[in-house]
């Protein structure tokens, strides 16, 4: 019995995405994105949750953006609630690339403070991309509550998310610059410096912020 052409294509894609070679998975993903087919949206979304190769994951996101948002967004919103951290992270990343603001309610406080660093970073980027007009101040408040979290990469991600919101963050950063935690104070000062001078670079902004915080502490002691 001859296998129908559509079924044969589905089998080929499924096998390709599960191939042990990243180059094969990448090639199949790019092919699906080049010729979008709603039948493969669920397969692409499911693969995002387990794909170990960064380049292939990026291709999966690209392939999903090539499909109608009406098909991809509902599937991605299911993944945002997954127990698997990579599923949440990749779904949020892809939603930020699609840019459909109907997904905004899925960006919950729990995601913005997710214990997994990659999920939290993806949630921050998605939130900035999807926030409706008029709700930037509320998002800025939620994000500034995360100041001081993690190492250099985490703090840079948060600073970038905050500066993308613009001037609404300034009063919040200045309040955080008086926080008891010196890490929070330095992060707040560095973020405002980046807002004022995006070309300064995060490292120089952090070093300058540390000096400002140290001088402030010395002044208080005196």
C-alpha positions in Angstrom: 0.0 0.0 0.0 1.3 3.4 -1.0 1.8 5.9 1.9 -0.1 9.2 1.1 2.3 12.0 0.2 1.3 14.2 3.1 1.8 11.3 5.6 5.2 10.6 4.1 6.2 14.2 4.5 5.1 14.2 8.1 7.1 11.1 8.8 10.2 12.6 7.1 9.9 15.8 9.2 9.4 13.9 12.5 12.4 11.6 11.8 14.5 14.6 10.8 13.8 16.5 13.9 14.8 13.5 16.0 18.0 12.8 14.1 21.1 12.5 16.3 22.9 15.0 14.0 22.3 18.7 14.7 23.0 19.5 11.1 20.1 17.3 10.0 17.8 18.7 12.5 18.8 22.2 11.5 18.2 21.5 7.8 14.8 20.0 8.4 13.8 22.9 10.6 14.8 25.5 8.0 12.9 23.6 5.3 9.8 23.6 7.4 10.1 27.3 8.0 10.7 28.0 4.3 7.5 26.2 3.4 5.2 26.8 6.5 2.6 24.1 7.1 0.3 24.2 10.1 0.5 20.4 10.5 4.0 20.9 11.9 3.4 23.6 14.5 2.8 21.1 17.3 5.9 19.2 16.3 8.1 22.3 16.2 6.8 23.5 19.6 7.4 20.1 21.2 10.9 19.9 19.8 11.7 23.3 21.3 11.3 21.8 24.8 14.0 19.2 24.3 16.3 20.4 21.6 19.9 20.6 23.0 21.6 22.6 20.3 21.3 26.4 20.5 21.4 27.0 16.7 18.7 24.5 16.1 16.5 26.0 18.9 16.9 29.4 17.2 15.9 27.9 13.9 12.9 26.3 15.5 11.8 29.7 16.8 12.3 31.2 13.3 10.3 28.4 11.7 7.4 29.0 14.2 7.4 32.8 13.4 6.8 31.9 9.8 3.5 30.3 10.7 0.3 32.3 11.5 0.2 33.5 15.1 -3.4 32.2 15.4 -1.8 28.7 15.1 1.4 29.1 17.0 0.4 31.3 20.0 -2.1 28.9 21.6 0.4 26.1 21.4 3.1 28.2 22.9 0.9 29.4 25.7 0.4 25.8 26.7 4.2 25.4 26.9 4.6 28.5 29.1 2.8 26.5 31.8 5.0 23.4 31.3 7.0 21.9 34.2 10.0 21.6 31.9 12.2 24.8 32.2 13.4 24.7 28.6 9.8 24.4 27.4 8.9 27.6 29.3 12.0 29.4 28.3 11.8 28.6 24.6 8.0 29.3 24.4 8.6 32.7 26.0 11.5 33.5 23.7 9.3 32.5 20.6 6.4 34.6 21.9 8.7 37.6 22.2 9.7 37.1 18.5 6.1 36.7 17.3 5.1 39.9 19.1 1.4 39.1 19.4 0.2 41.1 22.4 -2.7 38.7 23.0 -0.1 36.6 24.8 0.6 39.3 27.4 -1.7 37.8 30.2 0.6 34.7 30.2 3.5 36.8 31.4 2.7 36.2 35.1 4.7 37.4 38.2 5.6 33.8 38.7 7.4 33.7 35.4 9.1 37.0 36.0 10.6 35.6 39.2 11.0 32.0 37.9 13.7 30.1 39.8 15.3 29.0 36.5 17.5 31.8 35.2 16.9 31.2 31.6 13.1 31.2 32.1 13.3 34.4 34.0 15.4 36.1 31.4 13.1 35.0 28.6 10.1 36.2 30.6 11.7 39.6 31.0 12.4 39.9 27.3 8.9 38.7 26.4 7.3 41.1 28.9 9.0 44.1 27.4 8.0 42.9 23.8 4.4 42.3 24.7 3.5 44.8 27.3 0.4 46.8 26.3 0.5 50.6 26.1 -0.2 52.0 29.5 1.0 49.1 31.5 4.7 49.9 31.3 4.9 51.3 34.8 3.5 48.2 36.4 5.9 46.0 34.5 8.8 48.3 35.5 7.8 47.9 39.1 7.8 44.1 38.8 11.2 44.1 37.0 12.9 46.5 39.4 12.0 44.1 42.2 14.4 41.7 40.6 17.4 44.1 40.7 20.5 42.4 42.2 19.6 38.9 41.1 22.2 36.5 39.7 25.5 37.1 38.1 26.7 39.4 35.3 24.6 37.9 32.5 21.4 37.9 34.6 21.9 41.5 35.6 22.7 42.6 32.1 19.5 41.0 30.8 17.4 42.7 33.4 19.1 46.1 32.7 18.4 45.7 29.0 14.8 44.8 29.7 14.4 47.8 32.0 16.0 50.3 29.7 13.8 49.2 26.9 10.9 50.6 28.9 12.4 54.1 28.9 12.0 57.0 31.4 9.3 55.2 33.4 12.0 53.3 35.2 13.9 56.3 36.5 12.0 56.9 39.8 12.0 53.2 40.5 15.8 53.0 39.9 16.5 56.0 42.1 14.4 54.4 44.9 16.3 51.1 44.5 19.6 53.0 44.6 18.9 53.6 48.3 18.1 49.9 49.1 20.0 48.3 52.0 21.6 45.7 49.7 24.7 47.1 48.0 24.2 44.7 45.0 20.7 46.1 44.4 22.0 49.7 44.7 24.9 49.1 42.3 22.6 47.4 39.8 20.1 50.2 39.9 22.8 52.9 39.4 24.3 50.9 36.5 21.0 50.5 34.9 20.2 54.2 35.0 23.7 54.9 33.5 22.9 52.5 30.7 19.6 54.3 30.1 21.4 57.6 29.8 24.3 56.3 27.8 23.6 53.1 26.0 27.0 53.1 24.4 28.8 53.1 27.7 28.8 49.4 28.0 27.5 47.3 31.0 30.9 46.6 32.5 31.9 50.3 32.7 28.5 51.2 34.0 28.8 48.5 36.7 32.3 49.7 37.8 31.1 53.3 38.0 28.0 52.2 39.9 30.2 50.3 42.4 32.3 53.5 43.0 29.1 55.5 43.5 27.7 53.0 46.0 31.1 52.8 47.8 31.3 56.6 48.1 27.8 56.8 49.3 28.5 54.2 52.0 31.6 56.0 53.1 29.7 59.3 53.2 27.0 57.7 55.4 29.6 56.3 57.8 31.1 59.7 58.1 
